[in-house]
Amino acid sequence: MSSTQFQDQPFSSSYHAPVMWREVIEIFQDLRGVVVDGTLGGGGHSEALLHSNNHIAILGIDRDDEAIDFASSRLSRFGNRFLPIRSAFSNLIEVLTLPVVQTWMSDKPIVGGLFDLGVSSHQLEAHNRGFSFHARDSLDMRMDTDDTMTALSFLELVGEVELANMFRENGERKFGRFLARKIKIAVAQRQITSAGQLREFISSILPKRMLVGKIDPATKVFQAIRIAVNNELGELDSVLESVPSIFHVGSKVCFISYHSGEDERVKRAFTTWTKGNCRCPAELACVCGAQVIAKTVVRMGRPKDDEMSVNPRSRSAKLRAIEMIDPVTVAVLRGRTQ
């Protein structure tokens, strides 16, 4: 990213350009207390929030050592307003019970949560992580390098049918089964051991018409494997399940997703919390006990054109945000609308 682009995105760094940082600032601008940045990364969103609101403190969580080190150095000037913790965000409930976190939060309530899903620019561009198409990269793709399952070991162990279903669910519907079969054979024969070899193999077996366009034909395959290796959808399900018990009345919770599987999960959870997930006929009062516990702040935001022009990776981003409210039964809400 050029110096001009850094000026256009003031909270960008060599590590990552935070997506929709202006919208994130607006969502949390009136809050006082701790905002959990569950996907700290390079600290871009956290820096934007700390810079724009002196009443906010950030509990930054990430499972990537490099992210924790970079963000800790970058945000050190904010002193005690920033606390980094190395962990997966699915462990948020456990993180909040840590003595160091309890002590740090002793006089500060939790007022918000930000979860910017997916992979950072640094992870994609690092030449030793295997997230991208670099020829010399090993097939790694682990966000937490303490995990034992790499992308290569995953491809060795996963069944062909399961792999094909993963590719289909990630958008590679037409060639999912074909790619899965060919990749399994190539991995077994040790024809694929690096990220570059996987990319070249995919390009070599797909029809030539698939090789034309701005998006590399291997993109969806790499994304599907990365999501599986890091259990990203399982991690997301876990943190969504914990949201109602962690964030209380007045708290705002924001998710930024880049993949339909992620966004569908966030959308489904938000719909349940804002509409009560009532199973009763619409013409009758609710008798199933469903409750509304949140209201919509941003239904579905997308990056503006100027942001996408300087940060093309933002083009697939979708932002959704809610504010937690006092629980209200669906029956009461229906009574007000009748």
Steps between C-alpha positions, in 0.01 A plus 500: 500500500643839398553801729209673325273211590616514862392867505162400360469239776653660810484188717663270246843352558745267335314220680142563389248757380196496733180465300217752549689677781280811463185295555659324798588833662142621454351187658708528819539878520271560800610210718695513827677186614668193353456399138613145427691484172469126452712497184777746586722436198727797437296719735356730232142499627619524860720798418207672327277448804762604756589807295140612444352436845701574816241317711564162333748232609578201279534137601678365191485126430678305228636146466786609273826581684614737225177698524527533877863619476430751223186646657657517847785712365271713288251575779747535788455879497146453632637355823249330729217557252617194304545141619605225254417133565612209282199274453234394252192720530288188556661493847369848582311389811815335638714803405273727704564288811880529479642681807691751287181584309288516816747740661527717189120517465428558868368853439395461136181331371485314168309722258577354158640224283662516158572188293669553163500148358727343240872538440723808520709648219814410695400135522425492128828664404735329747730263315501231768132461590353329193184712482574634154626370167873561557692216339737443793234508769434174677138392513452623856213753539491480881397818678622348826841349430467284814227301328620171353270484198651669195328536163713220358423259784134592470500415129668169579233406757174645369267277298432574134125550551550735793757699302265524203219625724733764645587626153134510398398688815777750431364579154682246283177318418568377147848353549492416872499120469746505210746722687471294818576173319797639309648681801473189720687294240770765455553540875527122545762491224690792659447715192368775728701609804503880467244776447646580159475139387135487607423815305681375188327164524155659518579719200626201304185290536225761468359595157685791340188718512523486880846657493379832359396772742616716789460229766745211497313169453680359804362770732185314607692176551761669720226676695308178563812321624602793724153517657512127575857496635421780746145381578389854422129424476509298822683785672238744374213278622660488846539876537149565366363260760677695776395851392175519706680402821797737453350818358229668704247782454648792307794300363558506127625197307637517146607225259679548167491191278648419160342168417137394459536222757614752761243765412210251503589395854524860621178596323313201648619579854417870466153417366436276801608771744316788331181315406480233765496202264134454584344178366140608551264595212544866412130579554509375862668620817825321582461208742841338447682740732723652232681818601660792320836584662651738244417767245662551162766770469627409152297245305764437233773751415739483206828686434474827314643531149795711614603234751476217248713700256793515744434168672359248249495228766215684669263443208340185646456641852160517669449680830214433740453655843249481785441661839395285793173605667287391796331172404152554365259220419385472143138507626554851642654619177209359302256666733661836427470453125135389499 
